[in-house]
């Protein structure tokens, strides 16, 4: 066992507590990574608050980056000292994994949410004999050390960007950019409205610029986020609080209707406004997690069929991290994906203060440094 500082959740919705935990050596097929930085994502809070079940006490965190410091038996293609982004878990053997769609792996839910190794129910973390849940999204990286399956890590080039900033490419930024570049595959010259100017939405704006979209509308209530959205390439911005009818405001910009819409809000009226603003054969991609598990949108079947509208659920931007994360880093190196502009770093020990700052709108994307 090796000791590491970690942010532990002990009560639903409670503060994170900084504790020293014991971290196992990697088992067969695993590696242990010393975390350089880890993004703070809304999904972490969903599980902290027990919107979805996660056994407590436990360690969350699923946007880690760092350096491999130990390798388990049978691991090939990786070495101690490799710089890596730690991604989500997938089995590598089901039909979706074979199609390079690991986020739709048929074992995605247990692999990423169970909080344990599936083969024997063990965890990689403990404290004074107490079981501590691990392997959240395959990693539980709100810790100075994490143990993860070798399949989950992506070797990365850090020559032009700091390693500690790369973790969010494993989830939030990958989801936003991939949603536009992979899931919707927006062609050059197309129009898109993006709902929400948080890290996922702004990554989608950058993805739309990379794709060559001619009209990029960002719908976001916070003025500072609308401003940075325009700096990143949004051609239009809308404050949804300043318009009586969001659908009509979108139609005023694109009278024939949008080619694409992309929702990061999970807010039912916003999604329905996006649907209403679609043009012929338009598509809306959904990545926002709703505030209630039973949230549902109302769709008129004939109004969906006649113009050929499409509603697309998206997980992780339909990305294959092994190829897409290096692609995003290459775009960053070329100046096309300046995701680091969205990041503010905090010490891991200040995770609760970082959460409060993010909730106040003082920063867009938090990265915690162990």
C-alpha positions as a Markdown table, in Angstrom:
| # | Residue | x | y | z |
|---|---|---|---|---|
| 1 | Unk | 0.0 | 0.0 | 0.0 |
| 2 | Unk | 1.1 | 3.6 | -0.8 |
| 3 | Unk | -0.4 | 6.6 | 0.9 |
| 4 | Unk | -2.0 | 9.6 | -1.0 |
| 5 | Unk | -4.0 | 12.7 | -0.2 |
| 6 | Unk | -7.5 | 12.5 | -1.6 |
| 7 | Unk | -10.8 | 14.4 | -1.5 |
| 8 | Unk | -13.3 | 12.0 | 0.1 |
| 9 | Unk | -17.1 | 12.2 | 0.1 |
| 10 | Unk | -18.6 | 10.8 | 3.3 |
| 11 | Unk | -22.1 | 12.2 | 3.3 |
| 12 | Unk | -24.6 | 12.8 | 0.5 |
| 13 | Unk | -24.2 | 16.4 | -0.6 |
| 14 | Unk | -21.6 | 17.0 | 2.1 |
| 15 | Unk | -18.3 | 18.8 | 1.8 |
| 16 | Unk | -15.3 | 17.0 | 0.5 |
| 17 | Unk | -12.8 | 16.1 | 3.2 |
| 18 | Unk | -9.1 | 16.0 | 2.5 |
| 19 | Unk | -7.8 | 12.7 | 4.0 |
| 20 | Unk | -4.8 | 10.4 | 3.6 |
| 21 | Unk | -5.9 | 7.1 | 2.0 |
| 22 | Unk | -4.1 | 3.9 | 1.2 |
| 23 | Unk | -3.7 | 3.1 | -2.5 |
| 24 | Unk | -3.1 | -0.4 | -3.8 |
| 25 | Unk | -0.4 | -1.4 | -6.2 |
| 26 | Unk | -1.8 | -1.9 | -9.7 |
| 27 | Unk | -3.1 | -5.4 | -10.4 |
| 28 | Unk | -2.8 | -7.3 | -13.7 |
| 29 | Unk | -4.0 | -5.0 | -16.6 |
| 30 | Unk | -3.8 | -1.9 | -14.4 |
| 31 | Unk | -1.5 | 1.1 | -14.0 |
| 32 | Unk | -1.1 | 3.5 | -11.1 |
| 33 | Unk | -0.9 | 7.2 | -12.1 |
| 34 | Unk | 0.4 | 10.1 | -10.1 |
| 35 | Unk | -2.2 | 12.8 | -10.8 |
| 36 | Unk | -0.9 | 16.2 | -12.0 |
| 37 | Unk | -4.3 | 17.7 | -12.4 |
| 38 | Unk | -8.0 | 16.7 | -12.4 |
| 39 | Unk | -11.0 | 18.6 | -13.7 |
| 40 | Unk | -14.1 | 19.2 | -11.6 |
| 41 | Unk | -17.2 | 18.2 | -13.5 |
| 42 | Unk | -20.9 | 18.5 | -12.8 |
| 43 | Unk | -21.1 | 14.7 | -13.0 |
| 44 | Unk | -19.0 | 14.5 | -9.9 |
| 45 | Unk | -21.6 | 16.5 | -8.0 |
| 46 | Unk | -24.5 | 14.4 | -9.3 |
| 47 | Unk | -22.9 | 11.3 | -7.7 |
| 48 | Unk | -21.8 | 13.2 | -4.6 |
| 49 | Unk | -25.4 | 14.3 | -4.0 |
| 50 | Unk | -26.6 | 10.7 | -4.7 |
| 51 | Unk | -28.7 | 11.8 | -7.7 |
| 52 | Unk | -27.2 | 8.5 | -8.9 |
| 53 | Unk | -25.9 | 5.9 | -6.4 |
| 54 | Unk | -22.3 | 5.7 | -5.4 |
| 55 | Unk | -21.2 | 4.0 | -2.2 |
| 56 | Unk | -19.8 | 6.2 | 0.5 |
| 57 | Unk | -17.2 | 6.9 | 1.7 |
| 58 | Unk | -15.7 | 7.3 | -1.8 |
| 59 | Unk | -13.4 | 9.2 | -4.0 |
| 60 | Unk | -14.9 | 10.8 | -7.1 |
| 61 | Unk | -13.1 | 12.6 | -10.0 |
| 62 | Unk | -13.0 | 11.5 | -13.6 |
| 63 | Unk | -10.9 | 14.0 | -15.6 |
| 64 | Unk | -7.4 | 13.1 | -14.4 |
| 65 | Unk | -4.1 | 13.5 | -16.1 |
| 66 | Unk | -0.7 | 12.6 | -14.8 |
| 67 | Unk | 2.3 | 10.3 | -15.1 |
| 68 | Unk | 2.4 | 6.5 | -14.8 |
| 69 | Unk | 4.4 | 5.5 | -11.8 |
| 70 | Unk | 3.7 | 1.7 | -11.6 |
| 71 | Unk | 2.5 | -0.9 | -14.1 |
| 72 | Unk | 0.7 | -4.2 | -13.4 |
| 73 | Unk | 1.3 | -7.6 | -14.9 |
| 74 | Unk | 0.5 | -8.0 | -18.6 |
| 75 | Unk | 0.4 | -4.3 | -19.5 |
| 76 | Unk | 1.9 | -3.6 | -22.9 |
| 77 | Unk | 2.6 | -0.3 | -24.7 |
| 78 | Unk | 2.9 | 1.8 | -21.6 |
| 79 | Unk | 5.9 | 2.6 | -19.4 |
| 80 | Unk | 6.7 | 4.2 | -16.1 |
| 81 | Unk | 7.1 | 7.9 | -16.8 |
| 82 | Unk | 4.5 | 8.1 | -19.6 |
| 83 | Unk | 2.4 | 11.3 | -19.5 |
| 84 | Unk | -1.3 | 10.3 | -19.8 |
| 85 | Unk | -4.9 | 11.5 | -19.8 |
| 86 | Unk | -7.1 | 9.0 | -17.8 |
| 87 | Unk | -10.4 | 8.4 | -19.6 |
| 88 | Unk | -13.5 | 6.4 | -18.9 |
| 89 | Unk | -13.8 | 2.6 | -18.8 |
| 90 | Unk | -15.0 | 0.4 | -21.6 |
| 91 | Unk | -14.7 | -3.4 | -22.1 |
| 92 | Unk | -13.0 | -3.3 | -25.5 |
| 93 | Unk | -14.8 | -6.5 | -26.6 |
| 94 | Unk | -18.5 | -5.7 | -27.3 |
| 95 | Unk | -20.0 | -4.6 | -30.6 |
| 96 | Unk | -19.9 | -0.9 | -29.8 |
| 97 | Unk | -16.3 | -1.0 | -28.6 |
| 98 | Unk | -15.5 | -2.8 | -31.9 |
| 99 | Unk | -17.1 | 0.1 | -33.7 |
| 100 | Unk | -14.8 | 2.6 | -31.8 |
| 101 | Unk | -17.7 | 3.9 | -29.8 |
| 102 | Unk | -16.5 | 3.0 | -26.3 |
| 103 | Unk | -18.8 | 5.4 | -24.6 |
| 104 | Unk | -21.7 | 3.2 | -25.7 |
| 105 | Unk | -19.9 | 0.0 | -24.4 |
| 106 | Unk | -22.5 | -2.5 | -23.3 |
| 107 | Unk | -20.8 | -2.6 | -19.9 |
| 108 | Unk | -20.4 | 1.2 | -19.6 |
| 109 | Unk | -22.7 | 1.7 | -16.6 |
| 110 | Unk | -21.2 | -1.0 | -14.3 |
| 111 | Unk | -17.6 | -0.3 | -15.4 |
| 112 | Unk | -17.9 | 3.4 | -14.7 |
| 113 | Unk | -20.4 | 3.8 | -11.9 |
| 114 | Unk | -20.1 | 0.7 | -9.7 |
| 115 | Unk | -17.1 | 2.1 | -7.7 |
| 116 | Unk | -15.2 | -1.2 | -7.6 |
| 117 | Unk | -13.4 | -3.8 | -9.7 |
| 118 | Unk | -16.2 | -5.9 | -11.3 |
| 119 | Unk | -14.3 | -9.2 | -11.3 |
| 120 | Unk | -14.0 | -9.4 | -7.5 |
| 121 | Unk | -15.8 | -6.3 | -6.0 |
| 122 | Unk | -12.6 | -4.9 | -4.6 |
| 123 | Unk | -11.6 | -1.2 | -4.4 |
| 124 | Unk | -8.2 | 0.3 | -4.9 |
| 125 | Unk | -8.6 | 2.6 | -1.9 |
| 126 | Unk | -8.9 | 2.1 | 1.9 |
| 127 | Unk | -8.3 | 4.0 | 5.1 |
| 128 | Unk | -7.4 | 2.3 | 8.3 |
| 129 | Unk | -9.2 | -0.9 | 7.3 |
| 130 | Unk | -12.2 | 1.0 | 6.0 |
| 131 | Unk | -13.3 | 0.4 | 2.5 |
| 132 | Unk | -13.2 | 3.5 | 0.3 |
| 133 | Unk | -15.0 | 3.4 | -3.1 |
| 134 | Unk | -12.8 | 3.8 | -6.1 |
| 135 | Unk | -12.8 | 3.4 | -9.9 |
| 136 | Unk | -15.4 | 6.1 | -10.5 |
| 137 | Unk | -15.4 | 6.4 | -14.3 |
| 138 | Unk | -12.5 | 3.9 | -14.0 |
| 139 | Unk | -10.3 | 6.3 | -12.1 |
| 140 | Unk | -11.5 | 8.2 | -8.9 |
| 141 | Unk | -8.9 | 10.9 | -9.6 |
| 142 | Unk | -9.6 | 13.4 | -6.8 |
| 143 | Unk | -6.5 | 11.8 | -5.3 |
| 144 | Unk | -2.8 | 12.3 | -5.7 |
| 145 | Unk | -2.6 | 8.6 | -6.9 |
| 146 | Unk | -5.1 | 6.6 | -8.9 |
| 147 | Unk | -5.3 | 3.0 | -10.1 |
| 148 | Unk | -6.9 | 2.5 | -13.4 |
| 149 | Unk | -7.2 | -0.1 | -16.2 |
| 150 | Unk | -4.4 | 0.3 | -18.8 |
| 151 | Unk | -7.1 | 0.5 | -21.5 |
| 152 | Unk | -8.3 | 3.8 | -19.9 |
| 153 | Unk | -5.2 | 5.8 | -20.3 |
| 154 | Unk | -4.1 | 7.8 | -23.4 |
| 155 | Unk | -0.5 | 8.7 | -23.9 |
| 156 | Unk | -0.2 | 12.4 | -24.7 |
| 157 | Unk | 2.2 | 15.0 | -26.0 |
| 158 | Unk | 2.9 | 17.7 | -23.5 |
| 159 | Unk | 5.4 | 19.7 | -25.5 |
| 160 | Unk | 3.0 | 22.6 | -26.0 |
| 161 | Unk | 0.6 | 22.3 | -23.1 |
| 162 | Unk | 0.9 | 21.7 | -19.4 |
| 163 | Unk | 0.1 | 18.1 | -18.4 |
| 164 | Unk | -2.0 | 19.2 | -15.4 |
| 165 | Unk | -4.5 | 21.0 | -17.7 |
| 166 | Unk | -5.2 | 18.0 | -20.0 |
| 167 | Unk | -7.5 | 16.0 | -17.7 |
| 168 | Unk | -10.8 | 17.7 | -18.9 |
| 169 | Unk | -10.1 | 16.4 | -22.4 |
| 170 | Unk | -11.1 | 13.0 | -21.0 |
| 171 | Unk | -14.7 | 14.1 | -20.4 |
| 172 | Unk | -16.1 | 17.7 | -20.5 |
| 173 | Unk | -14.1 | 19.1 | -23.4 |
| 174 | Unk | -14.2 | 15.9 | -25.3 |
| 175 | Unk | -18.0 | 15.8 | -24.8 |
| 176 | Unk | -18.6 | 19.3 | -26.1 |
| 177 | Unk | -16.1 | 19.2 | -29.0 |
| 178 | Unk | -17.0 | 15.6 | -29.9 |
| 179 | Unk | -20.7 | 16.2 | -29.8 |
| 180 | Unk | -20.3 | 18.7 | -32.7 |
| 181 | Unk | -17.4 | 17.1 | -34.5 |
| 182 | Unk | -18.3 | 13.4 | -34.1 |
| 183 | Unk | -21.9 | 12.9 | -33.0 |
| 184 | Unk | -23.6 | 15.6 | -35.1 |
| 185 | Unk | -20.6 | 15.8 | -37.6 |
| 186 | Unk | -21.7 | 19.4 | -38.6 |
| 187 | Unk | -20.5 | 20.1 | -42.1 |
| 188 | Unk | -18.8 | 23.3 | -43.2 |
| 189 | Unk | -21.3 | 26.1 | -43.8 |
| 190 | Unk | -24.0 | 24.7 | -41.5 |
| 191 | Unk | -25.7 | 26.5 | -38.7 |
| 192 | Unk | -25.8 | 25.5 | -35.0 |
| 193 | Unk | -27.2 | 26.8 | -31.7 |
| 194 | Unk | -25.4 | 25.8 | -28.5 |
| 195 | Unk | -27.4 | 26.1 | -25.3 |
| 196 | Unk | -25.2 | 26.8 | -22.3 |
| 197 | Unk | -21.8 | 28.4 | -22.2 |
| 198 | Unk | -20.1 | 26.3 | -19.6 |
| 199 | Unk | -17.0 | 24.2 | -20.4 |
| 200 | Unk | -19.0 | 21.7 | -22.5 |
| 201 | Unk | -20.8 | 24.4 | -24.4 |
| 202 | Unk | -17.7 | 26.4 | -25.1 |
| 203 | Unk | -15.9 | 23.3 | -26.2 |
| 204 | Unk | -18.8 | 22.8 | -28.6 |
| 205 | Unk | -18.3 | 26.4 | -29.9 |
| 206 | Unk | -14.6 | 25.6 | -30.6 |
| 207 | Unk | -15.6 | 22.3 | -32.2 |
| 208 | Unk | -18.1 | 24.2 | -34.5 |
| 209 | Unk | -15.3 | 26.6 | -35.5 |
| 210 | Unk | -13.1 | 23.6 | -36.4 |
| 211 | Unk | -15.9 | 22.1 | -38.4 |
| 212 | Unk | -16.3 | 25.4 | -40.4 |
| 213 | Unk | -19.9 | 26.1 | -39.2 |
| 214 | Unk | -20.9 | 29.5 | -40.7 |
| 215 | Unk | -23.5 | 30.4 | -38.0 |
| 216 | Unk | -22.7 | 29.6 | -34.4 |
| 217 | Unk | -25.2 | 30.9 | -31.9 |
| 218 | Unk | -24.4 | 30.6 | -28.2 |
| 219 | Unk | -27.4 | 30.9 | -25.8 |
| 220 | Unk | -26.1 | 31.7 | -22.3 |
| 221 | Unk | -27.4 | 34.0 | -19.5 |
| 222 | Unk | -24.0 | 35.0 | -18.0 |
| 223 | Unk | -22.5 | 38.0 | -19.9 |
| 224 | Unk | -18.9 | 37.0 | -19.4 |
| 225 | Unk | -19.5 | 33.6 | -20.9 |
| 226 | Unk | -21.2 | 35.1 | -23.9 |
| 227 | Unk | -18.2 | 37.4 | -24.3 |
| 228 | Unk | -15.7 | 34.6 | -24.3 |
| 229 | Unk | -18.0 | 32.5 | -26.6 |
| 230 | Unk | -17.7 | 35.3 | -29.1 |
| 231 | Unk | -13.9 | 35.4 | -28.7 |
| 232 | Unk | -13.8 | 31.7 | -29.4 |
| 233 | Unk | -15.8 | 32.0 | -32.5 |
| 234 | Unk | -19.6 | 32.3 | -31.8 |
| 235 | Unk | -21.1 | 34.5 | -34.5 |
| 236 | Unk | -24.2 | 35.4 | -32.4 |
| 237 | Unk | -25.0 | 35.3 | -28.7 |
| 238 | Unk | -28.4 | 35.3 | -27.0 |
| 239 | Unk | -29.2 | 36.1 | -23.4 |
| 240 | Unk | -32.2 | 33.8 | -22.9 |
| 241 | Unk | -33.5 | 36.1 | -20.1 |
| 242 | Unk | -33.7 | 39.0 | -22.4 |
| 243 | Unk | -36.0 | 37.4 | -25.0 |
| 244 | Unk | -39.7 | 36.6 | -24.7 |
| 245 | Unk | -39.5 | 33.6 | -27.0 |
| 246 | Unk | -36.2 | 31.8 | -27.5 |
| 247 | Unk | -37.4 | 29.9 | -30.5 |
| 248 | Unk | -38.4 | 33.1 | -32.3 |
| 249 | Unk | -35.1 | 34.7 | -31.4 |
| 250 | Unk | -33.3 | 31.8 | -33.0 |
| 251 | Unk | -35.5 | 32.0 | -36.1 |
| 252 | Unk | -34.7 | 35.7 | -36.4 |
| 253 | Unk | -31.1 | 34.8 | -37.0 |
| 254 | Unk | -31.7 | 31.7 | -39.1 |
| 255 | Unk | -35.2 | 32.2 | -40.7 |
| 256 | Unk | -35.2 | 28.7 | -42.4 |
| 257 | Unk | -34.3 | 27.0 | -39.2 |
| 258 | Unk | -31.2 | 25.6 | -37.7 |
| 259 | Unk | -29.3 | 22.7 | -39.2 |
| 260 | Unk | -28.2 | 21.7 | -35.7 |
| 261 | Unk | -28.8 | 22.4 | -32.0 |
| 262 | Unk | -26.7 | 21.2 | -29.1 |
| 263 | Unk | -28.0 | 21.3 | -25.5 |
| 264 | Unk | -25.8 | 21.3 | -22.5 |
| 265 | Unk | -28.4 | 22.6 | -20.0 |
| 266 | Unk | -30.7 | 19.7 | -19.5 |
| 267 | Unk | -33.5 | 22.2 | -19.1 |
| 268 | Unk | -36.7 | 21.0 | -20.8 |
| 269 | Unk | -38.1 | 24.3 | -22.1 |
| 270 | Unk | -34.6 | 25.1 | -23.6 |
| 271 | Unk | -34.5 | 21.7 | -25.4 |
| 272 | Unk | -38.0 | 22.2 | -26.7 |
| 273 | Unk | -37.1 | 25.7 | -28.0 |
| 274 | Unk | -34.1 | 24.1 | -29.8 |
| 275 | Unk | -36.4 | 21.5 | -31.3 |
| 276 | Unk | -38.8 | 24.2 | -32.5 |
| 277 | Unk | -36.0 | 26.2 | -34.1 |
| 278 | Unk | -34.7 | 23.3 | -36.2 |
| 279 | Unk | -35.0 | 23.5 | -40.0 |
| 280 | Unk | -35.6 | 20.7 | -42.4 |
| 281 | Unk | -33.8 | 17.5 | -41.4 |
| 282 | Unk | -32.2 | 19.3 | -38.5 |
| 283 | Unk | -30.8 | 17.5 | -35.5 |
| 284 | Unk | -30.5 | 18.3 | -31.8 |
| 285 | Unk | -27.9 | 16.6 | -29.6 |
| 286 | Unk | -28.5 | 16.2 | -25.9 |
| 287 | Unk | -25.7 | 16.1 | -23.4 |
| 288 | Unk | -27.1 | 18.1 | -20.5 |
| 289 | Unk | -28.1 | 16.1 | -17.4 |
| 290 | Unk | -31.6 | 17.2 | -16.2 |
| 291 | Unk | -32.1 | 18.2 | -12.6 |
| 292 | Unk | -34.8 | 15.5 | -12.1 |
| 293 | Unk | -34.4 | 11.9 | -13.2 |
| 294 | Unk | -37.9 | 11.8 | -14.7 |
| 295 | Unk | -37.5 | 15.0 | -16.8 |
| 296 | Unk | -39.1 | 14.5 | -20.2 |
| 297 | Unk | -39.6 | 16.5 | -23.3 |
| 298 | Unk | -42.9 | 16.7 | -25.2 |
| 299 | Unk | -42.6 | 15.9 | -28.9 |
| 300 | Unk | -45.4 | 16.1 | -31.5 |
| 301 | Unk | -44.8 | 13.0 | -33.6 |
| 302 | Unk | -46.1 | 14.4 | -36.9 |
| 303 | Unk | -44.1 | 17.6 | -36.4 |
| 304 | Unk | -41.0 | 15.5 | -35.9 |
| 305 | Unk | -41.5 | 13.1 | -38.8 |
| 306 | Unk | -42.6 | 15.6 | -41.5 |
| 307 | Unk | -39.3 | 17.7 | -41.5 |
| 308 | Unk | -37.2 | 14.7 | -40.5 |
| 309 | Unk | -36.0 | 16.1 | -37.3 |
| 310 | Unk | -33.6 | 14.0 | -35.2 |
| 311 | Unk | -33.0 | 13.9 | -31.5 |
| 312 | Unk | -29.6 | 12.4 | -30.6 |
| 313 | Unk | -28.5 | 11.4 | -27.1 |
| 314 | Unk | -24.8 | 11.8 | -26.7 |
| 315 | Unk | -22.3 | 10.4 | -24.2 |
| 316 | Unk | -18.7 | 11.5 | -24.2 |
| 317 | Unk | -19.1 | 13.1 | -27.7 |
| 318 | Unk | -19.1 | 9.7 | -29.4 |
| 319 | Unk | -15.4 | 9.8 | -28.9 |
| 320 | Unk | -12.7 | 7.1 | -29.1 |
| 321 | Unk | -10.3 | 8.7 | -26.6 |
| 322 | Unk | -7.3 | 7.0 | -28.0 |
| 323 | Unk | -7.6 | 8.9 | -31.2 |
| 324 | Unk | -9.8 | 11.9 | -30.3 |
| 325 | Unk | -7.8 | 13.3 | -27.3 |
| 326 | Unk | -4.5 | 13.5 | -29.4 |
| 327 | Unk | -6.6 | 15.1 | -32.2 |
| 328 | Unk | -7.8 | 17.8 | -29.8 |
| 329 | Unk | -4.3 | 18.4 | -28.5 |
| 330 | Unk | -3.1 | 18.8 | -32.1 |
| 331 | Unk | -5.9 | 21.3 | -32.6 |
| 332 | Unk | -4.8 | 23.2 | -29.5 |
| 333 | Unk | -1.2 | 23.2 | -30.7 |
| 334 | Unk | -2.4 | 24.8 | -34.0 |
| 335 | Unk | -4.4 | 27.4 | -32.1 |
| 336 | Unk | -7.8 | 26.0 | -33.0 |
| 337 | Unk | -8.8 | 24.6 | -29.6 |
| 338 | Unk | -7.6 | 27.0 | -26.9 |
| 339 | Unk | -9.3 | 25.1 | -24.1 |
| 340 | Unk | -6.8 | 26.3 | -21.5 |
| 341 | Unk | -8.3 | 29.7 | -21.7 |
| 342 | Unk | -11.3 | 28.3 | -19.8 |
| 343 | Unk | -9.4 | 26.8 | -16.9 |
| 344 | Unk | -8.6 | 28.1 | -13.5 |
| 345 | Unk | -6.5 | 25.9 | -11.2 |
| 346 | Unk | -7.0 | 25.4 | -7.4 |
| 347 | Unk | -5.1 | 23.1 | -5.0 |
| 348 | Unk | -7.0 | 19.9 | -4.4 |
| 349 | Unk | -7.1 | 20.8 | -0.7 |
| 350 | Unk | -9.3 | 23.8 | -1.7 |
| 351 | Unk | -11.9 | 21.7 | -3.6 |
| 352 | Unk | -14.8 | 23.1 | -1.6 |
| 353 | Unk | -13.7 | 26.7 | -2.2 |
| 354 | Unk | -13.3 | 25.9 | -5.9 |
| 355 | Unk | -16.8 | 24.5 | -6.0 |
| 356 | Unk | -18.2 | 27.7 | -4.4 |
| 357 | Unk | -16.2 | 29.9 | -6.9 |
| 358 | Unk | -17.6 | 27.9 | -9.8 |
| 359 | Unk | -21.1 | 28.1 | -8.4 |
| 360 | Unk | -20.7 | 31.9 | -8.2 |
| 361 | Unk | -19.7 | 32.0 | -11.9 |
| 362 | Unk | -16.2 | 33.2 | -11.1 |
| 363 | Unk | -14.6 | 30.5 | -13.2 |
| 364 | Unk | -15.7 | 28.3 | -16.1 |
| 365 | Unk | -13.6 | 25.1 | -15.6 |
| 366 | Unk | -11.9 | 24.2 | -12.4 |
| 367 | Unk | -8.8 | 22.0 | -12.5 |
| 368 | Unk | -7.5 | 20.7 | -9.1 |
| 369 | Unk | -3.8 | 20.2 | -8.4 |
| 370 | Unk | -3.0 | 17.5 | -5.8 |
